[in-house]
Amino acid sequence: MDKHAQEAPLKPRPDYPPKTPPPPKKPVSPPAPNPPTQNTAPVRVRTSVVIRDRRAANWALENAPWSPRRAAEDVVRKVGEWGLLNEKADKARTLAQLTRLLTEAALTDGGRRITVHVTDRHQHLLVMAVSHVAQTGAAVDREFLREVTSLGIVECGMDADGDEPGNRRWALLAL
């Protein structure tokens, strides 16, 4: 061969140049947000009345003159369906009167609606009327509580939950 003849060029190795890695499949996550400042409001868990492991019923009523009568009829009918007022006409009258008192008191708070709740456990009935108004924490009405206790109930009370708007009035009646 001729000295000046060109030799075949050298072939590069198969692993040279190195392969570039493929692009990531997921985009890069954004940076973490700034830590909260002291001006943010704290997160609070809302508390409410919880009724478990017993029969219960409730009704939403408008603020109207006929609401106490209707609530009393509904409560007595439901408790009668549960079989708790059989041959107890005096307890049915007491339950109706108690429901009317609680409902009338809830209506005086001035909200657009109220809810009436009833539940039973161990031969006792809990009747509760909740007024759904923005302002809470009405002063305890001692005269109202005296009138309710005159019906021969076991226990009664009124309170306002700071997290949810509304005043609760409740009474526990032994059957």
Secondary structure, DSSP 8 states (H G I E B T S, - for coil): --TTS--------TT-S-------SS-----------TTS------------SS-EEEEEEESSTTHHHHHHHHHHHHHHHTT-STT-HHHHHHHHHHHHHHHHHHHTT--SEEEEEEEEETTEEEEEEEE--S-------HHHHHHHHTT--SEEEEEE-SSSS-EEEEEEEE-
